[in-house]
Amino acid sequence: MSGKDIVRVPTFVEGFDRLLCGGIPVGSNVLVTGVPGSMKSTFCYYILSKNAAHGKRSVFITLEQKRDKILLQAESMGMNKPENLVVGDIASFREQMGNGVEEDWLTFITLFLEKKKEEKWSDLSLVCIDSLNALYSLQRHEPTRNDLFAFFSELQKLGSTNLLVSEMPLTRDRYGQYGVEDFIVDGIFHLDINMIGNAVERTIQIVKMRATPHTLERYPFVFEDGMFHVLTLEGG
């Protein structure tokens, strides 16, 4: 099966889906990483909201900000919440927690999604967890390599396409917090910020995407009039 024969989830980012042979392979775990301010969360919210507007059940889990703040920020950027997009924050999860959950949030998140899929979201298509760093910090004990393998494996069993936001270390020597994530995930999108004189240039790079032939080139990446654009030599 060639890269073009695989069922894919479009990002609706002009120029980017072409680089991905049409989009992200369905069922992939994708690390969306970058330094602070590189628009990782906004990028993921955009992909989920666009897919939700096209009828795909999408769930955005924020562990760093309150739900209302996420929605307000998105609206200010021209992204209204479609009916098929569910946005939940840490407070809403705490209300549904059982005994011992605070000790193992990695397990709780996957069990929560599995339960919701069985009860209500049988058509679950996309999930975003913002962010992995915040999720790890909620763990009573630092996650081991086996914990991370188990977590990503359970996410993949959902059958959804999962975008996992990760704050890249300032040393930029790895993409995930522990480095293990780099090898476990199916794909890595690296969003970056560069200074050119007094101007700020944002770039995006497909570091990794299984079942997808792609370049490792970094492309200018802009957000204008409520839309993301990746600027390629082909003009998008």
C-alpha positions in Angstrom: 0.0 0.0 0.0 1.4 3.4 -1.0 1.3 6.5 1.1 -1.5 7.8 -1.0 -3.7 4.7 -0.5 -3.9 5.1 3.3 -7.0 6.7 4.9 -5.9 10.1 6.3 -7.2 12.9 8.5 -6.8 16.3 6.9 -5.3 19.1 8.9 -7.0 21.8 6.8 -3.7 23.7 6.9 -3.1 25.1 3.5 0.1 23.6 2.0 0.6 21.1 4.8 -1.8 18.4 3.8 0.0 18.2 0.4 3.3 17.6 2.3 1.5 14.8 4.2 0.1 13.1 1.1 -3.3 14.3 2.1 -3.2 14.3 5.9 -2.3 12.3 9.0 -2.8 8.5 8.7 -5.9 7.6 10.8 -5.1 6.1 14.2 -1.7 7.8 14.5 -0.2 9.2 17.7 1.5 12.5 16.7 3.8 14.6 18.9 3.3 18.3 18.3 6.4 19.8 19.8 8.1 23.2 20.0 9.4 25.9 22.3 7.0 28.1 24.2 5.1 30.5 21.9 5.3 28.4 18.8 1.5 28.0 18.6 1.3 24.3 19.3 -2.0 24.4 21.2 -3.6 26.7 18.7 -2.4 24.5 15.8 -4.0 21.4 17.4 -7.2 23.2 18.3 -7.4 24.4 14.7 -7.1 20.9 13.3 -9.7 19.5 15.7 -12.2 22.4 15.1 -11.9 22.1 11.3 -12.5 18.4 11.4 -15.4 18.8 13.9 -16.9 21.3 11.5 -16.8 18.5 8.9 -18.7 16.1 11.2 -15.7 14.4 13.0 -16.1 13.9 16.7 -13.1 15.6 18.3 -12.0 16.0 21.9 -9.6 18.6 23.1 -8.2 18.0 26.6 -6.5 20.9 28.2 -4.5 20.3 31.4 -2.8 23.7 31.6 -5.6 26.2 31.1 -9.3 26.5 31.9 -11.8 25.5 29.3 -13.4 29.0 29.1 -10.0 30.5 28.5 -9.2 28.1 25.6 -12.6 28.8 24.0 -12.2 32.6 24.4 -8.7 32.6 22.9 -9.9 30.5 20.0 -12.9 32.7 19.3 -10.6 35.8 19.4 -8.6 34.2 16.6 -11.6 33.4 14.5 -12.1 29.8 15.5 -15.6 29.1 16.9 -16.3 25.8 18.6 -18.3 23.4 16.4 -20.9 21.1 17.9 -18.8 18.0 17.4 -15.8 19.5 19.3 -15.7 18.6 23.0 -13.3 20.8 25.1 -12.6 19.6 28.7 -10.2 20.9 31.4 -8.6 19.4 34.5 -11.5 20.6 36.7 -14.1 18.7 34.7 -11.9 15.6 34.9 -11.5 15.9 38.7 -15.3 15.8 39.1 -15.3 12.4 37.5 -12.3 10.9 39.2 -12.4 7.7 41.2 -10.2 6.6 44.0 -6.5 6.5 43.2 -6.8 8.5 40.0 -4.6 11.3 41.2 -1.7 8.8 41.4 -2.0 7.6 37.8 -3.3 10.2 35.4 -1.8 8.4 32.4 -4.2 5.5 33.1 -7.1 7.8 34.0 -7.0 9.7 30.7 -7.1 6.6 28.6 -9.8 4.9 30.7 -11.9 8.1 30.6 -11.7 8.2 26.8 -12.5 4.5 26.5 -15.5 4.9 28.7 -16.8 8.0 26.9 -16.3 6.2 23.5 -18.4 3.3 24.7 -21.1 5.4 26.3 -21.3 8.5 24.1 -18.5 9.0 21.6 -18.6 5.9 19.4 -17.7 8.1 16.5 -14.5 9.5 18.2 -12.2 10.6 15.5 -9.6 13.0 17.0 -8.1 13.6 20.4 -5.7 16.3 21.6 -3.9 16.2 24.9 -2.5 19.6 25.9 0.0 18.9 27.2 2.0 15.8 27.9 4.3 17.8 30.2 1.3 18.9 32.3 0.0 15.3 32.3 3.4 13.9 33.5 3.5 16.5 36.3 0.2 15.3 37.6 1.6 11.8 38.2 2.4 10.9 41.7 5.6 9.3 40.5 7.7 10.1 37.4 6.6 7.8 34.6 8.9 5.0 33.5 9.6 3.9 30.0 7.1 1.1 30.4 4.5 3.5 31.6 4.9 5.6 28.5 4.8 2.6 26.2 1.6 1.4 27.9 0.0 4.9 27.7 0.7 5.4 24.0 -0.4 1.9 23.3 -3.8 2.4 25.0 -4.3 5.7 23.2 -3.7 3.9 19.9 -6.3 1.2 20.8 -9.0 4.0 20.7 -8.7 4.1 16.9 -8.6 7.9 17.0 -5.9 10.1 15.6 -4.2 11.7 18.6 -2.3 15.0 18.8 0.0 15.2 21.8 1.3 18.6 22.6 4.8 18.6 24.1 7.0 21.5 25.3 10.4 21.0 23.7 13.4 21.4 26.0 15.2 24.7 25.4 18.3 22.6 24.7 16.4 21.3 21.7 18.2 17.9 22.0 15.0 15.9 21.9 11.4 16.4 21.0 9.5 14.9 23.9 10.2 15.5 27.6 11.9 12.2 28.1 13.1 11.4 24.6 11.3 8.1 24.7 8.3 9.7 23.1 10.3 10.4 20.0 10.6 6.7 19.2 7.1 5.6 20.4 4.9 8.0 18.4 4.0 7.6 14.7 4.7 11.2 13.8 6.4 14.4 15.0 5.5 17.9 14.0 8.1 20.4 15.1 6.9 24.0 15.4 9.7 26.6 15.9 10.4 30.3 16.2 13.3 32.0 14.6 14.5 35.6 14.7 15.4 37.2 11.4 16.6 40.7 12.2 13.9 42.2 14.3 11.2 39.9 12.8 9.9 36.6 14.1 9.5 33.8 11.7 7.6 30.6 12.6 8.4 27.3 10.9 7.0 23.9 10.8 8.8 20.6 10.1 7.6 17.0 9.6 10.3 15.3 11.6 8.6 11.9 11.3 5.4 10.4 9.9 5.0 6.7 9.4 3.5 5.4 6.2 4.1 8.9 4.6 7.0 9.9 2.3 7.9 13.4 3.3 10.7 16.0 3.3 12.6 17.1 6.4 12.6 20.6 5.2 11.4 23.4 7.5 8.7 25.6 6.0 7.5 29.1 7.0 4.3 28.8 8.9 1.8 31.7 9.3 -1.7 32.3 10.8 -3.8 34.9 9.0 -7.5 35.7 9.0 -8.3 32.6 11.1 -6.3 30.2 8.8 -3.0 28.5 9.1 -0.8 28.4 6.0 2.4 26.5 5.3 4.4 28.4 2.6 6.0 26.0 0.2 7.8 26.7 -3.1 4.7 25.4 -4.9 2.7 28.2 -3.2 0.7 25.9 -1.0 
